[in-house]
Amino acid sequence: MPPRSWVERVSTVVRWGDHAEGGHFPEMKRPVELAEDTEPHFADWVEVRKDLPREVD
């Protein structure tokens, strides 16, 4: 992963997490920590999407 300072030069960083373990396959090595780290991101996304109209079949 590139250093945060490099990413901030070309993009807006909204959420950044550093992990001591997990490496290339965190979903296999540290699944609980990965879930705890990603859940807030998706919770924010769901809040934003609530205001959008839904399609009705």
C-alpha positions as CSV (number, residue, x, y, z in Angstrom):
1,M,0.0,0.0,0.0
2,P,1.3,3.5,-0.8
3,P,2.0,5.9,2.0
4,R,-1.0,8.0,3.0
5,S,0.9,11.2,2.0
6,W,1.2,10.0,-1.6
7,V,-2.5,9.1,-1.8
8,E,-3.5,12.5,-0.3
9,R,-1.7,14.2,-3.2
10,V,-4.1,12.8,-5.8
11,S,-7.2,11.9,-3.9
12,T,-9.4,13.0,-1.0
13,V,-8.9,10.5,1.9
14,V,-12.1,10.1,3.9
15,R,-11.1,7.0,5.9
16,W,-7.7,5.5,6.4
17,G,-6.7,2.5,8.6
18,D,-3.3,1.0,9.4
19,H,-3.1,-2.5,10.6
20,A,-0.3,-4.3,12.3
21,E,-1.2,-7.7,10.8
22,G,-3.3,-9.1,8.0
23,G,-1.0,-8.6,5.0
24,H,-2.3,-9.3,1.5
25,F,-5.2,-11.5,2.7
26,P,-6.8,-9.8,5.7
27,E,-10.1,-11.5,5.2
28,M,-8.5,-14.9,5.8
29,K,-5.9,-13.9,8.5
30,R,-7.8,-11.2,10.5
31,P,-11.5,-11.4,9.5
32,V,-13.0,-9.9,12.7
33,E,-10.7,-6.9,12.5
34,L,-11.4,-6.4,8.8
35,A,-15.1,-6.5,9.5
36,E,-14.8,-3.9,12.3
37,D,-12.8,-1.7,10.1
38,T,-15.0,-1.8,7.0
39,E,-18.4,-1.6,8.8
40,P,-18.3,2.1,9.4
41,H,-17.6,2.8,5.8
42,F,-20.7,0.9,4.6
43,A,-22.8,2.3,7.4
44,D,-22.0,5.8,6.1
45,W,-22.8,4.7,2.5
46,V,-26.2,3.3,3.5
47,E,-27.0,6.6,5.3
48,V,-26.3,8.5,2.1
49,R,-28.3,6.1,0.0
50,K,-31.4,6.3,2.2
51,D,-32.4,9.6,0.6
52,L,-32.4,8.2,-3.0
53,P,-35.7,7.1,-4.5
54,R,-36.2,3.3,-4.7
55,E,-37.4,1.5,-7.7
56,V,-40.7,-0.3,-7.2
57,D,-41.4,-3.5,-9.2
